[in-house]
C-alpha cells in the first residue's frame, strides 16, 4: 500500500527495496523479467525477490513458466525479433498488474 502510494507521488518511480523487505506479488511481477534476464544488480532486490518466489506458489509458478519459455526460445537457436521479446515482456507486466 505504501509503495503504491509512493509510486503515485513520485511519478511512477518505485522506492528502492531494502535488504530483507518483503515484496508484494505486483512488485515481484514488475521485477520478474529483469530477474530472469540477470538484469537486476541490487543484492537487496535479488534477495527479496528470490525469497518471495520461494514462499509464493503463484509467483513461483509464473517464474517457472517464464524460465521454460526462455529455454524453449533459446533451444530454437533462431534470433527472436526484438518486438516479440517486447510483447512477451508487456504480457508479463500485464499479468503482474492483474
Secondary structure, 3 states (H helix, E strand, C coil): CHHHHHHHHCCCCCCCCCCCCCCCHHHHHHHHHHHHCCCCCCHHHHHHHHHHHHHCHHHHHHHHHHHHHHHHHHHCCCCCCHHHHHHHHHHHHHHHHC
